[in-house]
Amino acid sequence: MPADEFSLKVSFLMGFFGVLFLFLDAIPTVGFSDPILSYFSALRFNFDGVRMLKDGYQKTTPGLFKIAGFRRWMVLIAGSELIEDVKRASDDVLSGIEPAIELLQPEYTLGILDMNDTFHIDIIRSKLTRNIAVIFKEVREELVMAMDDFIPMSGDEWVKVPIQETLQRVICCVTNRIFVGVPLCRDYDYQTLNLPGQSLEIWHDHQLVSDASQAVHSLLYPIVSRMISSLPSQIQQEIELIRPMVEERIAKLEEYGEDWDDKPDDLLMWLMSRAKGVESYPFNVLGKRSHKYCTVFLRILNISEYIEPLRQEVDAVIAEDGRTKAGIDKMYKIDSFIRETQRIDGFTLLSFNRLALRPFTLSNGVTIPAGTLVSIPASAIHTDERIYSNPDEFDGFRFAKLRESEEDTMTSRHQAVSTSNEHLAFGLGRHACPGRFFAVNEVKALFAHIIATYDIKFEEGKGVPRELCIAGLRFPGKANVMFRTRQKG
């Protein structure tokens, strides 16, 4: 891009940033308010976001404040009444798609031309969620097989395991058993391309492409994205791995229609059965639909005081219900432990990210101008002492105790899959994560299996690895964990 064109673009952005600030002047600022100095605040948020969100949340009433971003102002909204305002806003006023497009640049990193094409979400909400009990046997089978493969026991000896990579592989196998079936879920190369632990590298790729898109002409986006991002090549590799399976299934669909002997019952097949028009023969589209990333719950390892009561719960449930979905549903303490982990160590500091496409007036009379990013400060709400007693203390059975203290009709709101204005790990309202029911059941099954099967401890002299918090996201550190076959008695 010529220097003069670049300068004009920067001048426009800074001018827009400054003008927009005038409309937001009534909203308190965390950090610098000056249109130029505010970029230092945007930089600070990348590594000190937890403190900035907590400061703004505690020092403003009713929890309405703003923080500068590199491209636009971010207005943080808290307090049930204001949260209800943004939750009720239509998508053509507060858009959830536009912030995702700005960050991901999906056309150039993932090859997705239409982010509004979300038929896969309907499949997840209907087929996947409704069939969890049916597919649980496969989840359990793949889980046991993967754990045996990646953590081979040697008698009663302790085995050192790189826990992050190992659990990533296990989760990848189990998830893809339901997504693409056997044998692809066990293919090492396919696993490597789908590892949930790649999230930091993937975020970094998306961030680079997003930053570059602000500084170059749109005609150069495809070239620049391929120069600085590894995602397109990774996805192409995944497409080639999945291509033979897709071709075989397409041939059978054309020959037999929707019914044939041994027809697979997995997410890929559900997507293929629903694909229409340009997606009827979608090597690339179906490959991308099955590309997913999972949050790894490393915090389950820092539970020495919880192991025995959790183990007692698991043993009792297995004795009564076996290793079934019905049994998993009765593991209230494990469910509570996961929900508390979400509260304290949630993957994202923010929730419900929306871009104002037109001016939006809150019920308190404050108007948010078009071009403003709107978010809910989840990490601050999750540590609000008005909502949670001893909010900075990890209490693994916090929600199990709340379930015991309330009427049966109210206990469901304390489950790990439940969303509310006070617990935002899975988003909120109609846009809450559609795959959370499968994800929570998967993690509970993994957690229960580890508790019931192994003794675990950190490597001598080690503890919970330090996490990396950057740009509103938390990434767990790496650690070695010692495993051995559970010693009973």
C-alpha positions as CSV (number, residue, x, y, z in Angstrom):
1,M,0.0,0.0,0.0
2,P,1.4,3.5,-0.9
3,A,2.5,5.5,2.1
4,D,0.0,8.3,1.4
5,E,-2.9,5.8,1.2
6,F,-1.8,4.1,4.5
7,S,-1.6,7.6,6.2
8,L,-5.1,8.4,5.0
9,K,-6.4,5.2,6.4
10,V,-4.7,5.7,9.7
11,S,-5.9,9.3,9.9
12,F,-9.5,8.2,9.1
13,L,-9.4,5.5,11.8
14,M,-8.0,7.9,14.4
15,G,-10.5,10.5,13.4
16,F,-13.4,8.0,13.6
17,F,-12.0,6.8,17.0
18,G,-12.0,10.3,18.3
19,V,-15.4,11.3,17.0
20,L,-16.9,8.1,18.4
21,F,-15.4,8.8,21.8
22,L,-17.3,12.1,22.0
23,F,-20.6,10.1,21.8
24,L,-19.3,7.8,24.6
25,D,-18.1,10.6,26.8
26,A,-20.8,10.0,29.4
27,I,-19.6,6.4,30.0
28,P,-16.6,6.1,32.5
29,T,-13.3,5.0,31.0
30,V,-10.9,2.4,32.5
31,G,-7.4,3.6,31.3
32,F,-6.8,6.6,29.1
33,S,-9.6,8.5,27.4
34,D,-7.4,10.6,25.0
35,P,-7.9,9.3,21.4
36,I,-4.1,8.8,21.1
37,L,-3.1,7.7,24.6
38,S,-6.0,5.3,24.7
39,Y,-4.0,3.0,22.4
40,F,-1.8,2.4,25.5
41,S,-4.9,1.2,27.3
42,A,-5.7,-1.1,24.4
43,L,-2.2,-2.6,24.7
44,R,-2.5,-3.0,28.5
45,F,-5.8,-4.9,28.1
46,N,-3.9,-7.6,26.1
47,F,-2.0,-8.7,29.3
48,D,-3.9,-7.1,32.2
49,G,-7.5,-7.5,31.2
50,V,-8.6,-9.3,34.4
51,R,-7.7,-6.3,36.5
52,M,-9.0,-3.7,34.1
53,L,-12.4,-5.4,33.9
54,K,-12.6,-5.8,37.7
55,D,-11.6,-2.1,38.3
56,G,-14.3,-0.9,35.9
57,Y,-16.9,-3.2,37.3
58,Q,-16.3,-2.3,40.9
59,K,-15.8,1.5,40.5
60,T,-18.7,2.3,38.2
61,T,-22.4,2.2,38.8
62,P,-24.3,0.2,37.5
63,G,-21.3,-1.5,36.0
64,L,-21.3,0.4,32.7
65,F,-17.8,1.4,31.5
66,K,-15.6,1.4,28.5
67,I,-12.1,0.3,27.5
68,A,-10.2,1.3,24.4
69,G,-9.4,-1.4,21.7
70,F,-7.0,-1.0,18.9
71,R,-9.8,-0.6,16.3
72,R,-12.8,0.6,18.3
73,W,-14.1,1.4,21.8
74,M,-15.5,-1.5,23.9
75,V,-18.4,-0.8,26.2
76,L,-18.8,-3.2,29.1
77,I,-22.3,-3.8,30.3
78,A,-23.2,-5.4,33.7
79,G,-26.1,-5.4,36.0
80,S,-29.1,-7.6,35.2
81,E,-31.3,-4.8,33.8
82,L,-28.7,-3.7,31.3
83,I,-27.7,-7.2,30.4
84,E,-31.4,-7.9,29.6
85,D,-31.3,-4.9,27.3
86,V,-28.5,-6.2,25.2
87,K,-29.9,-9.8,25.4
88,R,-33.2,-8.6,23.9
89,A,-31.6,-6.5,21.1
90,S,-32.1,-7.9,17.6
91,D,-29.2,-9.1,15.5
92,D,-29.5,-6.2,13.1
93,V,-28.9,-3.8,15.9
94,L,-26.2,-5.7,18.0
95,S,-24.5,-8.2,15.7
96,G,-22.6,-11.2,17.0
97,I,-21.5,-12.1,13.5
98,E,-19.6,-8.9,12.7
99,P,-17.1,-9.1,15.6
100,A,-16.3,-12.7,14.6
101,I,-15.7,-11.7,11.0
102,E,-13.4,-8.9,12.1
103,L,-11.4,-11.2,14.3
104,L,-11.4,-14.3,12.3
105,Q,-11.4,-12.9,8.7
106,P,-13.0,-16.3,7.8
107,E,-13.0,-15.8,4.1
108,Y,-9.2,-15.7,4.0
109,T,-8.3,-18.0,6.9
110,L,-11.1,-20.6,6.8
111,G,-12.5,-20.1,3.3
112,I,-16.0,-19.5,4.7
113,L,-17.8,-17.0,2.5
114,D,-21.0,-16.6,4.5
115,M,-20.8,-16.5,8.3
116,N,-24.6,-16.3,8.4
117,D,-24.8,-19.8,6.9
118,T,-25.3,-21.6,10.2
119,F,-27.2,-24.8,9.4
120,H,-24.6,-26.7,11.3
121,I,-25.8,-25.0,14.5
122,D,-29.3,-26.4,13.9
123,I,-27.8,-29.9,13.6
124,I,-25.9,-29.5,16.8
125,R,-28.9,-28.2,18.7
126,S,-31.2,-30.9,17.3
127,K,-29.4,-34.1,16.3
128,L,-26.3,-33.9,18.5
129,T,-27.9,-32.7,21.7
130,R,-31.0,-34.9,21.5
131,N,-28.9,-38.0,20.8
132,I,-26.3,-37.6,23.6
133,A,-27.8,-40.6,25.5
134,V,-27.8,-42.7,22.4
135,I,-24.1,-41.9,21.5
136,F,-22.8,-42.0,25.0
137,K,-21.8,-45.7,24.7
138,E,-19.5,-44.6,21.8
139,V,-18.1,-41.7,23.8
140,R,-17.3,-44.0,26.7
141,E,-15.8,-46.7,24.4
142,E,-13.5,-44.2,22.6
143,L,-12.6,-42.5,25.9
144,V,-11.4,-45.7,27.5
145,M,-9.5,-46.8,24.4
146,A,-7.8,-43.4,24.0
147,M,-6.7,-43.2,27.7
148,D,-5.3,-46.7,27.4
149,D,-3.4,-45.8,24.3
150,F,-2.0,-42.4,25.4
151,I,-1.4,-43.4,29.1
152,P,-0.1,-46.9,29.1
153,M,0.2,-48.3,32.6
154,S,3.1,-50.4,33.9
155,G,1.9,-52.4,36.8
156,D,1.6,-50.2,39.9
157,E,4.3,-47.8,38.8
158,W,3.8,-44.1,38.4
159,V,3.9,-42.9,34.8
160,K,4.9,-39.3,33.9
161,V,2.5,-37.8,31.3
162,P,2.6,-34.4,29.5
163,I,-0.9,-33.7,30.6
164,Q,-1.9,-31.0,28.2
165,E,-0.9,-32.8,25.0
166,T,-2.3,-36.1,26.3
167,L,-5.7,-34.8,27.2
168,Q,-5.9,-32.9,24.0
169,R,-5.3,-36.2,22.1
170,V,-7.9,-38.0,24.2
171,I,-10.5,-35.2,23.8
172,C,-9.8,-35.1,20.1
173,C,-10.4,-38.8,19.7
174,V,-13.6,-38.8,21.6
175,T,-15.1,-35.7,19.9
176,N,-14.2,-36.9,16.5
177,R,-15.7,-40.4,17.2
178,I,-19.0,-38.5,17.2
179,F,-18.0,-36.0,14.5
180,V,-16.5,-38.2,11.8
181,G,-16.5,-41.7,13.2
182,V,-14.0,-44.6,13.1
183,P,-11.3,-44.9,11.8
184,L,-10.6,-41.2,11.0
185,C,-11.0,-40.2,14.7
186,R,-7.9,-42.4,15.5
187,D,-5.8,-41.1,12.6
188,Y,-2.8,-39.4,14.2
189,D,-2.4,-36.8,11.4
190,Y,-6.1,-35.9,11.5
191,Q,-5.9,-35.6,15.3
192,T,-2.9,-33.2,15.0
193,L,-4.8,-30.9,12.7
194,N,-7.8,-30.9,15.1
195,L,-6.1,-30.6,18.5
196,P,-8.0,-28.3,20.8
197,G,-4.7,-27.2,22.3
198,Q,-3.9,-25.4,19.0
199,S,-6.2,-22.6,20.2
200,L,-3.3,-20.2,21.1
201,E,-1.6,-20.7,17.7
202,I,-5.0,-20.4,15.9
203,W,-5.8,-17.2,17.8
204,H,-2.4,-15.8,16.9
205,D,-3.0,-16.6,13.2
206,H,-6.4,-15.0,13.3
207,Q,-5.0,-11.9,15.1
208,L,-2.2,-11.5,12.5
209,V,-4.7,-11.7,9.6
210,S,-7.1,-9.4,11.3
211,D,-4.4,-6.8,12.0
212,A,-3.1,-7.0,8.4
213,S,-6.6,-6.6,7.0
214,Q,-6.7,-3.1,8.6
215,A,-3.5,-2.0,6.9
216,V,-3.8,-3.3,3.3
217,H,-6.2,-3.0,0.4
218,S,-9.0,-5.6,0.3
219,L,-7.6,-6.9,-3.0
220,L,-4.5,-8.0,-1.2
221,Y,-6.3,-9.9,1.7
222,P,-6.1,-13.4,0.0
223,I,-2.4,-13.0,-0.7
224,V,-1.5,-11.5,2.7
225,S,-3.5,-14.1,4.7
226,R,-1.8,-17.0,3.0
227,M,1.6,-15.4,3.6
228,I,1.1,-15.0,7.4
229,S,-1.4,-17.7,8.3
230,S,-0.9,-21.5,8.4
231,L,-4.6,-22.1,8.8
232,P,-5.5,-22.4,5.1
233,S,-2.9,-25.1,4.5
234,Q,-3.9,-26.9,7.7
235,I,-7.5,-27.0,6.6
236,Q,-6.5,-28.2,3.1
237,Q,-4.7,-31.1,4.7
238,E,-7.7,-31.9,6.8
239,I,-9.9,-31.8,3.6
240,E,-7.6,-34.3,1.9
241,L,-7.8,-36.7,4.9
242,I,-11.6,-36.5,5.0
243,R,-12.1,-36.6,1.2
244,P,-12.2,-40.4,0.7
245,M,-14.8,-40.8,3.4
246,V,-17.0,-38.1,2.0
247,E,-16.7,-39.5,-1.5
248,E,-17.7,-42.9,-0.3
249,R,-20.7,-41.6,1.5
250,I,-21.8,-39.4,-1.4
251,A,-21.7,-42.4,-3.6
252,K,-24.0,-44.4,-1.3
253,L,-26.3,-41.4,-0.9
254,E,-26.7,-41.3,-4.6
255,E,-27.2,-45.0,-4.9
256,Y,-29.4,-45.7,-1.9
257,G,-30.8,-42.4,-0.8
258,E,-31.0,-41.7,2.9
259,D,-31.1,-45.3,4.0
260,W,-28.6,-48.1,3.6
261,D,-27.1,-50.8,5.8
262,D,-24.5,-49.6,8.2
263,K,-25.1,-46.0,7.4
264,P,-22.9,-43.9,9.8
265,D,-24.7,-42.0,12.5
266,D,-22.3,-39.2,13.2
267,L,-22.2,-35.4,12.8
268,L,-20.5,-35.6,9.4
269,M,-23.4,-37.8,8.1
270,W,-26.0,-35.5,9.6
271,L,-24.4,-32.5,7.9
272,M,-24.2,-34.3,4.6
273,S,-27.8,-35.3,4.8
274,R,-28.8,-31.6,5.4
275,A,-26.4,-30.0,2.9
276,K,-28.1,-28.3,0.0
277,G,-27.1,-26.7,-3.3
278,V,-23.5,-25.7,-3.3
279,E,-22.9,-27.7,-0.2
280,S,-24.2,-31.0,-1.7
281,Y,-20.7,-32.1,-2.6
282,P,-18.7,-30.2,0.0
283,F,-15.2,-31.6,0.5
284,N,-14.1,-28.2,1.7
285,V,-17.2,-27.2,3.6
286,L,-17.7,-30.4,5.4
287,G,-14.1,-30.5,6.3
288,K,-14.4,-27.1,7.9
289,R,-17.7,-27.9,9.6
290,S,-16.0,-30.7,11.6
291,H,-13.0,-28.5,12.5
292,K,-13.5,-27.7,16.2
293,Y,-11.6,-26.6,19.2
294,C,-12.1,-27.6,22.8
295,T,-11.2,-26.0,26.1
296,V,-8.9,-28.3,28.1
297,F,-9.7,-28.5,31.8
298,L,-6.3,-28.7,33.4
299,R,-7.6,-27.4,36.7
300,I,-9.0,-30.9,37.5
301,L,-5.5,-31.8,38.6
302,N,-5.4,-29.3,41.5
303,I,-8.0,-31.1,43.6
304,S,-6.2,-33.1,46.3
305,E,-8.8,-32.3,48.9
306,Y,-11.7,-33.2,46.5
307,I,-10.4,-36.5,45.1
308,E,-11.9,-38.7,47.8
309,P,-15.5,-37.3,47.9
310,L,-15.5,-37.2,44.1
311,R,-14.4,-40.7,43.9
312,Q,-17.1,-41.8,46.4
313,E,-19.7,-40.2,44.2
314,V,-18.4,-41.8,41.1
315,D,-18.2,-45.3,42.7
316,A,-21.7,-45.0,44.1
317,V,-23.2,-43.9,40.8
318,I,-21.4,-46.6,38.8
319,A,-22.6,-49.2,41.3
320,E,-26.2,-48.1,40.8
321,D,-26.4,-47.0,37.1
322,G,-23.3,-48.3,35.5
323,R,-21.2,-46.2,33.2
324,T,-24.1,-44.6,31.4
325,K,-25.4,-41.2,30.5
326,A,-28.0,-41.5,33.2
327,G,-25.2,-42.1,35.7
328,I,-23.3,-39.1,34.5
329,D,-26.4,-37.0,35.1
330,K,-26.4,-38.0,38.7
331,M,-22.8,-36.9,39.3
332,Y,-23.7,-33.6,40.9
333,K,-20.4,-33.0,42.6
334,I,-18.4,-33.4,39.4
335,D,-20.9,-31.2,37.6
336,S,-20.4,-28.6,40.4
337,F,-16.6,-28.8,40.1
338,I,-16.7,-28.2,36.4
339,R,-19.1,-25.2,36.8
340,E,-16.8,-23.7,39.5
341,T,-13.8,-24.2,37.2
342,Q,-15.7,-22.3,34.5
343,R,-16.4,-19.5,37.0
344,I,-12.9,-19.1,38.2
345,D,-10.8,-20.1,35.2
346,G,-13.2,-19.4,32.3
347,F,-11.5,-19.5,28.8
348,T,-12.7,-16.0,28.0
349,L,-12.8,-12.8,30.2
350,L,-15.7,-11.4,28.1
351,S,-19.0,-12.8,27.0
352,F,-21.7,-11.9,24.5
353,N,-19.5,-9.8,22.2
354,R,-21.6,-7.7,19.9
355,L,-21.0,-4.9,17.4
356,A,-23.5,-2.0,17.3
357,L,-24.7,-1.7,13.7
358,R,-26.9,1.3,14.6
359,P,-27.3,3.5,17.7
360,F,-28.7,1.5,20.6
361,T,-30.2,3.1,23.7
362,L,-30.1,1.2,27.1
363,S,-32.9,1.4,29.6
364,N,-30.9,3.9,31.7
365,G,-31.0,6.3,28.8
366,V,-27.3,5.9,27.7
367,T,-27.0,5.5,23.9
368,I,-24.3,3.4,22.4
369,P,-23.4,4.7,18.9
370,A,-22.9,2.5,15.9
371,G,-19.4,1.1,15.5
372,T,-19.0,0.3,19.2
373,L,-18.2,-3.1,20.5
374,V,-20.5,-4.2,23.3
375,S,-19.4,-7.0,25.7
376,I,-20.3,-8.4,29.2
377,P,-17.3,-8.5,31.6
378,A,-17.8,-12.2,32.6
379,S,-14.6,-12.6,34.7
380,A,-15.6,-9.6,36.8
381,I,-19.2,-10.8,37.3
382,H,-18.0,-14.2,38.2
383,T,-16.0,-12.8,41.1
384,D,-18.7,-10.4,42.4
385,E,-19.2,-10.8,46.2
386,R,-22.8,-9.6,45.8
387,I,-23.4,-12.7,43.7
388,Y,-21.0,-15.3,45.1
389,S,-19.8,-15.7,48.7
390,N,-16.0,-15.7,49.0
391,P,-15.9,-15.2,45.2
392,D,-12.1,-15.4,44.9
393,E,-12.0,-18.8,46.6
394,F,-12.3,-22.0,44.6
395,D,-15.1,-24.0,46.1
396,G,-15.6,-27.1,44.0
397,F,-18.9,-28.1,45.6
398,R,-20.3,-24.6,45.6
399,F,-23.1,-25.4,43.1
400,A,-23.8,-28.9,44.5
401,K,-24.5,-27.3,47.8
402,L,-26.8,-24.7,46.1
403,R,-28.7,-27.6,44.4
404,E,-29.2,-29.3,47.7
405,S,-30.5,-26.2,49.4
406,E,-33.2,-25.3,46.8
407,E,-36.4,-26.8,45.5
408,D,-36.2,-29.4,42.8
409,T,-37.7,-27.0,40.3
410,M,-34.8,-24.6,40.8
411,T,-31.8,-26.9,40.9
412,S,-31.3,-27.0,37.1
413,R,-30.0,-23.4,37.1
414,H,-26.9,-24.5,39.0
415,Q,-25.9,-27.2,36.4
416,A,-22.7,-26.8,34.4
417,V,-24.7,-26.4,31.1
418,S,-26.9,-23.6,32.5
419,T,-26.5,-20.0,31.5
420,S,-27.6,-16.9,33.4
421,N,-26.7,-13.2,33.8
422,E,-24.5,-14.3,36.7
423,H,-22.7,-17.3,35.0
424,L,-21.6,-16.6,31.4
425,A,-19.2,-19.3,30.6
426,F,-21.3,-20.5,27.7
427,G,-22.7,-17.2,26.6
428,L,-26.3,-16.1,27.1
429,G,-29.8,-16.3,25.7
430,R,-30.6,-17.6,22.2
431,H,-26.9,-17.2,21.3
432,A,-25.6,-19.5,24.0
433,C,-23.1,-22.2,22.9
434,P,-25.2,-24.8,21.2
435,G,-22.6,-27.6,21.8
436,R,-22.4,-27.1,25.6
437,F,-24.5,-30.1,26.4
438,F,-22.2,-32.5,24.5
439,A,-19.1,-30.8,25.7
440,V,-20.1,-30.9,29.4
441,N,-21.1,-34.6,29.2
442,E,-17.8,-35.4,27.5
443,V,-15.7,-33.6,30.1
444,K,-17.8,-35.2,33.0
445,A,-17.2,-38.6,31.4
446,L,-13.5,-38.0,31.2
447,F,-13.3,-36.6,34.7
448,A,-15.2,-39.5,36.2
449,H,-13.0,-42.0,34.3
450,I,-9.8,-40.4,35.6
451,I,-11.1,-40.3,39.2
452,A,-12.3,-43.9,39.1
453,T,-9.3,-45.4,37.3
454,Y,-6.2,-43.6,38.3
455,D,-4.3,-42.1,41.1
456,I,-2.9,-38.7,40.0
457,K,-0.5,-36.2,41.3
458,F,1.7,-33.4,40.0
459,E,5.3,-34.1,39.3
460,E,7.4,-33.8,42.4
461,G,7.9,-30.1,43.3
462,K,5.5,-28.9,40.6
463,G,2.0,-27.5,40.8
464,V,-0.6,-25.8,38.6
465,P,1.2,-24.3,35.6
466,R,1.0,-20.5,35.1
467,E,-1.7,-19.6,32.6
468,L,-1.2,-17.1,29.8
469,C,-3.9,-14.4,29.7
470,I,-3.8,-12.4,26.5
471,A,-6.4,-10.3,24.6
472,G,-9.2,-11.4,26.8
473,L,-8.5,-15.1,26.6
474,R,-6.9,-17.5,29.0
475,F,-4.5,-20.3,27.9
476,P,-3.4,-23.0,30.3
477,G,0.3,-23.7,30.8
478,K,2.0,-27.0,30.3
479,A,2.8,-29.5,33.0
480,N,3.8,-33.1,33.6
481,V,1.4,-35.2,35.7
482,M,2.0,-38.6,37.4
483,F,-0.5,-41.4,36.7
484,R,-0.7,-44.9,38.1
485,T,-3.5,-47.5,38.3
486,R,-5.8,-46.7,41.2
487,Q,-4.8,-48.3,44.5
488,K,-7.9,-49.4,46.2
489,G,-8.3,-50.2,49.9
